[in-house]
Amino acid sequence: MRTCGPDVRELLHDGHRTACVGDAAFAYTNVFTAHVNVGFFQGAALPDPAGLLQGDGKYMRHVKLKPYTAVDVSSLETLITMAYLDIKTRLGLAWPMKH
């Protein structure tokens, strides 16, 4: 998340590492005993051809990472990049995304 762009900053929000552009959060990590969630504040709006996103909230979605379970790293990296580009678009800092 940190490497998406020079404008990304990391902060702790409710005890979770959160990636932001300015004050606008786009992704977070949340550590649990048996898994880690990589979450997206506007995840419902992200294209997800690999079907990694979980959740049924109006906006938020997450990818659940479990020990000893393979993850499609390329698709997860794409989701992170898309979340970054999406927040920049919402902030008027980038060209609109095409889904």
Buried (B, 14 or more C-beta within 10 A) or exposed (E): BEEBBEEBEEEEEEEBBBBBBEEEBBBBBBEEEEBBBBBBBBBBBBEBEEEBBEBEEEEBBBBBBEEEEEEEEEBBEBBBBBBBBBBBBBBEBBEEBEE
